[in-house]
Amino acid sequence: MGRLVEEAEPLLDLLRESPDGASQALRDELETLIRTTRAAAARLEIDLEGPSPDLSHRVRAWSAAWWTRILDCRPEHLKGLGEVDPIDADRIAPEIDEIAGHLARLQRLAGE
């Protein structure tokens, strides 16, 4: 829960400072989420300011999320956005695979 609040608060600050006047409903909902999370943590006696999760766990979670996002960039997944030029597909796929491989290795190493 601490990470949720830790990541939500800067987003709320950005929304408040948004030059395009981000919607009040969006700001209100994010504020409600933060308040609700803090209240739930208090009721459950969870210290939101306590030690952050194990760094290995954070690396695993981060790399797993990006591994999924990167694989969504493979040419066969991009076809929903329109036809991918075969020459571009041949250039894109190995780059995506290399990045995905590094992310998978990070996940594995962080799990040891």
SEFIDREN-507621 format. One record per residue: x, y, z of N, C-alpha, C in turn; residue in three letters; residue number from 1. Coordinates in Angstrom, 2 decimals, decimal comma, always signed. Example, Ala and Ser with C-alpha at 12.3 -4.5 7.8 and 13.67 -1.06 7.14 Angstrom:
! SEFIDREN-507621
R npx npy npz capx capy capz cpx cpy cpz res n
R +13,19 -5,69 +7,80 +12,30 -4,50 +7,80 +13,20 -3,30 +7,80 ALA 1
R +12,85 -2,25 +7,08 +13,67 -1,06 +7,14 +12,90 +0,03 +7,87 SER 2
//
This chain:
! SEFIDREN-507621
R npx npy npz capx capy capz cpx cpy cpz res n
R +0,81 -1,20 +0,00 +0,00 +0,00 +0,00 +0,85 +1,26 +0,00 MET 1
R +1,98 +1,17 +0,64 +2,86 +2,33 +0,70 +3,33 +2,78 -0,67 GLY 2
R +3,64 +1,81 -1,52 +4,09 +2,14 -2,87 +2,97 +2,81 -3,67 ARG 3
R +1,73 +2,36 -3,46 +0,60 +2,95 -4,16 +0,50 +4,43 -3,84 LEU 4
R +0,56 +4,75 -2,56 +0,49 +6,16 -2,13 +1,73 +6,90 -2,61 VAL 5
R +2,88 +6,27 -2,47 +4,15 +6,90 -2,86 +4,15 +7,27 -4,34 GLU 6
R +3,55 +6,45 -5,17 +3,52 +6,73 -6,61 +2,34 +7,63 -6,98 GLU 7
R +1,25 +7,57 -6,22 +0,06 +8,36 -6,55 +0,23 +9,83 -6,20 ALA 8
R +0,92 +10,13 -5,12 +1,03 +11,52 -4,69 +1,74 +12,41 -5,73 GLU 9
R +2,86 +11,97 -6,32 +3,46 +12,82 -7,36 +2,55 +12,98 -8,58 PRO 10
R +1,77 +11,95 -8,91 +0,82 +12,07 -10,01 -0,22 +13,14 -9,70 LEU 11
R -0,68 +13,14 -8,47 -1,66 +14,15 -8,06 -1,05 +15,55 -8,17 LEU 12
R +0,20 +15,69 -7,74 +0,87 +16,99 -7,86 +0,95 +17,43 -9,32 ASP 13
R +1,29 +16,50 -10,21 +1,36 +16,81 -11,64 +0,00 +17,22 -12,18 LEU 14
R -1,04 +16,53 -11,75 -2,39 +16,88 -12,19 -2,79 +18,27 -11,71 LEU 15
R -2,39 +18,60 -10,50 -2,72 +19,93 -9,96 -2,00 +21,03 -10,73 ARG 16
R -0,80 +20,73 -11,23 +0,01 +21,72 -11,95 -0,21 +21,66 -13,45 GLU 17
R -1,04 +20,77 -13,92 -1,24 +20,54 -15,34 -1,65 +21,81 -16,08 SER 18
R -0,87 +22,18 -17,10 -1,22 +23,39 -17,86 -2,49 +23,21 -18,69 PRO 19
R -2,85 +21,97 -18,99 -4,06 +21,76 -19,80 -5,29 +21,61 -18,93 ASP 20
R -5,15 +21,89 -17,65 -6,31 +21,84 -16,76 -6,91 +20,46 -16,66 GLY 21
R -6,10 +19,51 -16,25 -6,58 +18,13 -16,11 -7,91 +18,13 -15,36 ALA 22
R -8,74 +17,21 -15,71 -10,10 +17,20 -15,18 -10,14 +17,14 -13,66 SER 23
R -11,06 +17,91 -13,11 -11,25 +17,93 -11,66 -11,67 +16,55 -11,18 GLN 24
R -12,46 +15,85 -11,97 -12,92 +14,50 -11,59 -11,74 +13,56 -11,44 ALA 25
R -10,75 +13,69 -12,31 -9,55 +12,85 -12,22 -8,77 +13,16 -10,96 LEU 26
R -8,59 +14,43 -10,67 -7,89 +14,83 -9,44 -8,65 +14,36 -8,21 ARG 27
R -9,97 +14,55 -8,22 -10,78 +14,13 -7,07 -10,67 +12,63 -6,83 ASP 28
R -10,72 +11,85 -7,90 -10,66 +10,40 -7,75 -9,30 +9,96 -7,22 GLU 29
R -8,22 +10,59 -7,70 -6,89 +10,25 -7,20 -6,75 +10,64 -5,73 LEU 30
R -7,27 +11,79 -5,35 -7,25 +12,19 -3,94 -8,03 +11,21 -3,08 GLU 31
R -9,18 +10,76 -3,57 -9,99 +9,79 -2,84 -9,23 +8,47 -2,69 THR 32
R -8,57 +8,04 -3,74 -7,78 +6,81 -3,67 -6,70 +6,92 -2,60 LEU 33
R -5,99 +8,03 -2,57 -4,93 +8,22 -1,58 -5,51 +8,23 -0,16 ILE 34
R -6,59 +8,99 +0,05 -7,23 +9,03 +1,37 -7,73 +7,64 +1,79 ARG 35
R -8,37 +6,93 +0,88 -8,90 +5,60 +1,18 -7,79 +4,63 +1,53 THR 36
R -6,70 +4,70 +0,79 -5,56 +3,82 +1,05 -4,94 +4,12 +2,40 THR 37
R -4,76 +5,40 +2,69 -4,20 +5,78 +4,00 -5,12 +5,32 +5,14 ARG 38
R -6,43 +5,48 +4,97 -7,38 +5,06 +6,01 -7,36 +3,55 +6,19 ALA 39
R -7,31 +2,81 +5,10 -7,27 +1,35 +5,19 -5,99 +0,91 +5,88 ALA 40
R -4,88 +1,55 +5,55 -3,61 +1,20 +6,19 -3,67 +1,47 +7,69 ALA 41
R -4,28 +2,58 +8,07 -4,41 +2,90 +9,50 -5,26 +1,85 +10,22 ALA 42
R -6,40 +1,47 +9,60 -7,26 +0,46 +10,22 -6,56 -0,89 +10,32 ARG 43
R -5,74 -1,20 +9,33 -5,03 -2,48 +9,32 -3,69 -2,42 +10,04 LEU 44
R -3,39 -1,22 +10,58 -2,14 -0,99 +11,30 -0,92 -1,29 +10,43 GLU 45
R -0,97 -0,80 +9,20 +0,14 -0,94 +8,26 +0,88 +0,39 +8,21 ILE 46
R +2,17 +0,33 +8,41 +3,00 +1,53 +8,38 +3,37 +1,83 +6,93 ASP 47
R +2,72 +2,86 +6,35 +3,00 +3,22 +4,97 +4,39 +3,81 +4,79 LEU 48
R +4,96 +4,30 +5,85 +6,28 +4,90 +5,78 +7,37 +3,89 +6,15 GLU 49
R +6,98 +2,66 +6,39 +7,92 +1,63 +6,79 +8,93 +1,31 +5,70 GLY 50
R +9,77 +0,33 +5,96 +10,79 -0,01 +4,98 +10,16 -0,42 +3,65 PRO 51
R +10,80 -0,01 +2,58 +10,28 -0,37 +1,26 +10,52 -1,86 +1,02 SER 52
R +9,75 -2,42 +0,11 +9,90 -3,85 -0,17 +11,31 -4,18 -0,61 PRO 53
R +11,65 -5,40 -0,44 +12,93 -5,93 -0,88 +13,24 -5,45 -2,30 ASP 54
R +14,45 -4,95 -2,51 +14,82 -4,42 -3,83 +14,73 -5,48 -4,91 LEU 55
R +15,07 -6,71 -4,59 +14,96 -7,78 -5,58 +13,51 -7,95 -6,02 SER 56
R +12,60 -7,85 -5,06 +11,18 -7,96 -5,39 +10,77 -6,81 -6,31 HIS 57
R +11,24 -5,62 -6,02 +10,90 -4,46 -6,85 +11,44 -4,62 -8,26 ARG 58
R +12,68 -5,12 -8,39 +13,26 -5,34 -9,72 +12,45 -6,39 -10,48 VAL 59
R +12,07 -7,47 -9,79 +11,27 -8,52 -10,44 +9,95 -7,95 -10,93 ARG 60
R +9,26 -7,21 -10,09 +7,96 -6,65 -10,46 +8,10 -5,66 -11,62 ALA 61
R +9,09 -4,80 -11,54 +9,32 -3,81 -12,59 +9,66 -4,48 -13,91 TRP 62
R +10,58 -5,42 -13,87 +11,00 -6,07 -15,11 +9,88 -6,93 -15,70 SER 63
R +9,07 -7,54 -14,85 +7,94 -8,34 -15,35 +6,93 -7,45 -16,06 ALA 64
R +6,65 -6,29 -15,49 +5,70 -5,37 -16,12 +6,23 -4,89 -17,47 ALA 65
R +7,51 -4,53 -17,52 +8,07 -4,05 -18,78 +8,26 -5,17 -19,78 TRP 66
R +8,53 -6,38 -19,33 +8,66 -7,52 -20,25 +7,35 -7,69 -21,02 TRP 67
R +6,23 -7,60 -20,30 +4,92 -7,72 -20,94 +4,70 -6,58 -21,93 THR 68
R +5,02 -5,36 -21,53 +4,82 -4,21 -22,41 +5,69 -4,30 -23,66 ARG 69
R +6,94 -4,72 -23,48 +7,86 -4,83 -24,61 +7,37 -5,88 -25,59 ILE 70
R +6,93 -7,03 -25,08 +6,44 -8,07 -25,99 +5,22 -7,60 -26,77 LEU 71
R +4,45 -6,69 -26,21 +3,31 -6,13 -26,94 +3,76 -5,28 -28,13 ASP 72
R +5,03 -4,96 -28,20 +5,57 -4,17 -29,31 +6,07 -5,05 -30,46 CYS 73
R +6,00 -6,36 -30,30 +6,41 -7,24 -31,39 +5,51 -7,00 -32,59 ARG 74
R +6,07 -7,11 -33,80 +5,29 -6,80 -35,01 +3,95 -7,53 -35,10 PRO 75
R +3,90 -8,78 -34,69 +2,64 -9,51 -34,80 +1,55 -8,94 -33,88 GLU 76
R +1,97 -8,23 -32,82 +1,00 -7,62 -31,91 +0,58 -6,23 -32,40 HIS 77
R +1,41 -5,64 -33,25 +1,12 -4,30 -33,74 +0,13 -4,31 -34,89 LEU 78
R -0,16 -5,48 -35,46 -1,04 -5,55 -36,62 -2,44 -5,03 -36,32 LYS 79
R -2,83 -5,04 -35,05 -4,13 -4,47 -34,70 -4,20 -2,98 -34,97 GLY 80
R -3,03 -2,36 -35,09 -2,96 -0,93 -35,36 -2,84 -0,65 -36,86 LEU 81
R -2,77 -1,72 -37,63 -2,58 -1,60 -39,08 -1,47 -2,54 -39,52 GLY 82
R -1,35 -2,71 -40,82 -0,35 -3,63 -41,35 +1,06 -3,10 -41,07 GLU 83
R +1,93 -4,00 -40,64 +3,33 -3,66 -40,38 +4,13 -4,05 -41,60 VAL 84
R +4,89 -3,11 -42,11 +5,74 -3,39 -43,27 +6,67 -4,56 -42,94 ASP 85
R +6,77 -5,57 -43,80 +7,61 -6,74 -43,52 +9,07 -6,39 -43,26 PRO 86
R +9,57 -5,39 -43,95 +10,97 -4,99 -43,74 +11,12 -4,39 -42,34 ILE 87
R +10,17 -3,56 -41,96 +10,20 -2,99 -40,61 +10,04 -4,09 -39,55 ASP 88
R +9,16 -5,04 -39,82 +8,95 -6,14 -38,88 +10,24 -6,92 -38,68 ALA 89
R +10,97 -7,15 -39,75 +12,24 -7,88 -39,65 +13,28 -7,09 -38,85 ASP 90
R +13,19 -5,78 -38,88 +14,11 -4,94 -38,11 +13,68 -4,81 -36,66 ARG 91
R +12,37 -4,72 -36,43 +11,85 -4,49 -35,08 +11,96 -5,72 -34,19 ILE 92
R +11,56 -6,87 -34,71 +11,45 -8,08 -33,89 +12,74 -8,42 -33,13 ALA 93
R +13,92 -8,44 -33,79 +15,12 -8,80 -33,02 +15,46 -7,80 -31,91 PRO 94
R +15,17 -6,52 -32,16 +15,44 -5,51 -31,13 +14,54 -5,73 -29,92 GLU 95
R +13,26 -5,97 -30,19 +12,30 -6,23 -29,12 +12,69 -7,49 -28,36 ILE 96
R +13,06 -8,54 -29,09 +13,45 -9,80 -28,46 +14,68 -9,62 -27,56 ASP 97
R +15,63 -8,80 -28,01 +16,83 -8,57 -27,20 +16,47 -7,86 -25,89 GLU 98
R +15,65 -6,82 -26,01 +15,24 -6,09 -24,81 +14,46 -7,01 -23,87 ILE 99
R +13,52 -7,78 -24,43 +12,72 -8,72 -23,62 +13,62 -9,74 -22,94 ALA 100
R +14,66 -10,18 -23,64 +15,60 -11,13 -23,05 +16,32 -10,54 -21,84 GLY 101
R +16,73 -9,30 -21,95 +17,39 -8,64 -20,80 +16,43 -8,52 -19,62 HIS 102
R +15,20 -8,16 -19,91 +14,20 -8,04 -18,83 +13,94 -9,40 -18,19 LEU 103
R +13,87 -10,45 -18,99 +13,66 -11,80 -18,43 +14,85 -12,22 -17,56 ALA 104
R +16,06 -11,89 -18,00 +17,25 -12,22 -17,19 +17,23 -11,44 -15,86 ARG 105
R +16,81 -10,17 -15,93 +16,69 -9,39 -14,69 +15,72 -10,08 -13,72 LEU 106
R +14,57 -10,52 -14,25 +13,59 -11,20 -13,41 +14,21 -12,44 -12,77 GLN 107
R +14,91 -13,22 -13,59 +15,51 -14,46 -13,07 +16,58 -14,15 -12,02 ARG 108
R +17,47 -13,19 -12,33 +18,54 -12,86 -11,38 +17,98 -12,29 -10,07 LEU 109
R +16,93 -11,48 -10,17 +16,33 -10,89 -8,97 +15,61 -11,94 -8,13 ALA 110
R +15,27 -13,06 -8,76 +14,58 -14,13 -8,04 +15,51 -15,07 -7,31 GLY 111
R +16,80 -14,95 -7,56 +17,77 -15,85 -6,93 +18,08 -15,45 -5,51 GLU 112
//
